[in-house]
Amino acid sequence: MTGLSTDEPLLELRDVHAGYGGITVLHGVDLKVAAGQVVALLGPNGAGKTTTLKLAAGAHAASSGRVFLGGRDAAGARAGQLARAGVCLIPEGRGIFPNLSVRENLLMMTFAGRRAQAEVEEHTYSRFPVLGTRRAQPAGTLSGGEQQMLALARGLATDPAVLLLDELSMGLAPLVVAELYALVAEIARGGVAVLVVEQFATAVLKIADHAAVLVRGRIQWQGTPDHALHAELSSYYLGTPS
Ligand code: ATP
């Protein structure tokens, strides 16, 4: 992994405010993710979920408040520095290159030199066998679920300490989503701190350790997934279950 301390939560947001061009989108967000934990950040459209992930990845700056990585203040750190420190954001839309083959998409992630190409391929194809059988195929011709697996595999090739996932379930069938979240749970068991943003919550709550609901830039509720699945909460905050 990286030099991040695991005694502290690997990722912590403390009273974070942020916005775009004078419009405040996050109004004091507090959130912690420990090593080995999956935290689900849920909430309706436009609540500020993606903005929260961008802050954690250094892709957007807070106007006030603090972001800590492994107990260290990440103020002023840019996305590239945080990526080298072990923070990996898999954006909505997956961030893969459709015209490149599966193998080329993976090998691009080895340029930073943390892991050898052969090692990345071996790990990927043993964890995601279907990607092995499709290694020469353009990524754009994979099914949606396979593309999301490739996005996960690219993230894992950087050996992350903190994995940030945005709308993994987007456009995928419930069975495929369940399979992907089983893989995410396995990744967390390996000691990675995982923060998952989802608008439709049912699948992620089956594997999450903790859930938080963001509404209009404020955490309205935090607790166990069991409580989050409570009917009243789901219908009010979480939209139609997927
Ligand atoms: P969604 O599920 O729709 O992606 P979200 O909860 O992830 O929603 P964000 O994408 O964080 O929400 O957006 C929060 C608010 O900030 C929205 O009102 C959005 O229009 C606005 N916003 C997001 N990105 C920008 C940007 N680059 N410039 C201006 N406003 C933005």
Boltz pocket constraint, residues with backbone or C-beta under 6 A from the ligand:
constraints:
  - pocket:
      binder: B
      contacts: [[A, 20], [A, 25], [A, 43], [A, 44], [A, 45], [A, 46], [A, 47], [A, 48], [A, 49], [A, 50], [A, 51], [A, 52], [A, 199]]
      max_distance: 6.0
